[in-house]
Amino acid sequence: MEGPYRFIARIYDVAVEPFQRRLREVAMAMHRPRPGMAVLDVGCGTGTHLAMYRKAGCAVHGIDLSPAMLSKASARLGEDADLCLGDAAALPWPDGSFDLVVSQTFLHELDRPTQGTVMAEMRRVVRDDGRVLVVDHRPGPASLPRAVGTTFEFLAGPRHFRAYRAFVAAGGLPALVAEAPFAVEREQVAAAGTMSVMLLVPA
């Protein structure tokens, strides 16, 4: 199950995170964290996003299927973070556990049926008055950000690259959200029109 992530985990924070950070900042500005907020990061990777929420005083929780990535997150966040090695299609938390569920550049890695299952799981664990904040690819013009993103997806391996291509061809994040149990509260298009940052309200 690790595939290329055993290698990617070693270089992620140096090679990929600088390109992700601006998207994280856009997302956090769209829905400002408050102290005591319970936040779940689905596909938490090396824990960079959760570290930003913890700095804001939030209680942080994360799940990832890669032991190598989760090991990096655990080293970054320490014992006060609730981190789970597991499948986002079967989140191990009770209904309505979180004020905010976030997921950045994770959904495109999955096949279409699993994407829908993960969206339904995020709806299940977020509180009725909570929010879901998702960031991922969308169809957009040829540009330097698109070229950089495509290169990263290619380097993640053939299966990952096929999933990315299929995700964008199917309409990207906006098309997936249109089928999910959420209403769009706000959307910001970023990275020269190639990424969507979407704040969702449970439906």
Residue pairs with C-beta under 8 A, 6 or more apart in sequence:
1 65
1 66
2 66
2 67
2 68
3 157
3 159
3 160
4 155
4 156
4 157
4 160
5 66
5 68
5 69
6 66
6 68
8 16
8 68
8 69
8 155
8 156
9 46
9 66
9 68
9 69
9 71
9 72
10 68
12 45
12 46
12 69
12 72
13 46
13 48
13 72
16 152
17 46
17 48
19 148
19 149
19 152
20 48
20 104
20 105
21 48
22 190
22 191
23 104
23 105
23 135
23 190
23 191
23 195
23 197
24 48
24 49
24 52
24 104
24 135
26 135
26 188
26 190
26 197
27 102
27 104
27 133
27 135
27 197
28 52
28 53
30 133
30 186
30 188
30 197
30 199
31 100
31 131
31 133
31 199
33 39
33 53
33 56
33 57
33 58
33 100
34 56
34 57
34 58
35 56
35 57
35 58
36 57
36 58
36 59
37 53
37 56
37 57
37 58
37 59
37 99
37 100
38 58
38 59
38 61
38 97
38 98
38 99
38 100
39 50
39 53
39 58
39 59
39 60
39 61
39 98
39 99
39 100
39 101
39 102
40 61
40 62
40 63
40 91
40 93
40 97
40 98
40 100
40 101
40 102
40 125
40 126
41 47
41 49
41 50
41 53
41 60
41 61
41 62
41 63
41 101
41 102
41 103
41 104
42 62
42 63
42 88
42 91
42 101
42 102
42 103
42 106
42 118
42 122
43 63
43 64
43 88
43 103
43 104
43 105
43 106
43 107
43 109
44 50
44 62
44 63
44 64
44 69
44 70
44 73
44 83
45 64
45 66
45 69
45 72
45 73
45 106
46 69
46 72
46 73
46 76
47 62
47 72
47 73
47 74
47 76
47 77
47 81
47 83
48 76
49 102
49 104
50 60
50 61
50 62
50 73
50 77
50 81
51 76
51 77
53 60
53 102
54 60
54 77
54 80
54 81
58 100
59 82
60 77
60 81
60 82
61 81
61 82
61 83
61 84
61 93
61 98
62 70
62 73
62 77
62 81
62 82
62 83
62 84
63 83
63 84
63 85
63 86
63 88
63 91
63 92
64 70
64 73
64 83
64 85
65 85
65 86
65 87
65 88
67 85
70 83
70 85
73 81
73 83
74 81
74 83
77 83
84 92
86 92
88 103
88 106
88 118
88 121
89 114
89 117
89 118
89 121
90 121
91 121
91 122
91 124
91 125
93 125
94 125
95 124
95 125
96 124
96 125
96 126
96 127
96 128
96 130
97 125
97 126
97 127
98 125
98 126
98 127
98 130
99 126
99 127
99 130
99 131
100 126
100 130
100 131
100 132
100 133
101 122
101 125
101 126
101 130
101 131
101 132
101 133
102 132
102 133
102 134
103 118
103 122
103 132
103 133
103 134
103 135
103 136
104 134
104 135
104 136
105 135
105 136
105 137
106 136
107 115
107 118
107 119
107 134
107 136
107 167
107 173
107 176
108 136
108 137
108 163
108 164
108 167
108 168
108 172
108 173
109 160
109 163
109 164
110 118
110 163
111 163
111 166
112 166
112 170
115 167
115 176
116 176
116 179
116 180
119 176
119 177
119 179
119 180
119 181
119 182
120 180
120 181
122 132
123 132
123 180
123 181
123 182
123 202
123 203
126 132
126 202
127 202
128 202
130 202
131 185
131 199
131 200
131 201
132 182
132 199
132 200
132 202
133 197
133 198
133 199
133 200
134 173
134 177
134 196
134 197
134 198
134 200
135 173
135 195
135 196
135 197
135 198
136 167
136 172
136 173
136 176
136 195
136 196
137 149
137 164
137 167
137 168
137 172
137 173
137 194
137 195
137 196
138 168
138 171
138 172
138 173
138 174
138 189
138 193
138 194
138 195
138 196
139 168
139 169
139 171
139 172
140 146
140 189
140 191
140 192
140 193
140 194
140 195
141 192
141 193
141 194
143 191
143 192
143 193
143 194
144 192
145 191
145 192
145 194
145 195
146 191
146 192
146 194
149 191
149 194
149 195
150 164
153 160
153 161
153 164
153 165
154 161
167 176
170 176
171 178
172 196
173 196
173 198
174 187
174 196
174 198
177 184
177 198
177 200
180 200
181 202
181 203
182 200
182 201
182 202
182 203
183 200
183 201
183 203
184 198
184 199
184 200
184 201
185 199
185 200
185 201
186 198
186 199
187 196
187 197
187 198
187 199
188 196
188 197
189 195
189 196
189 197
190 196
190 197
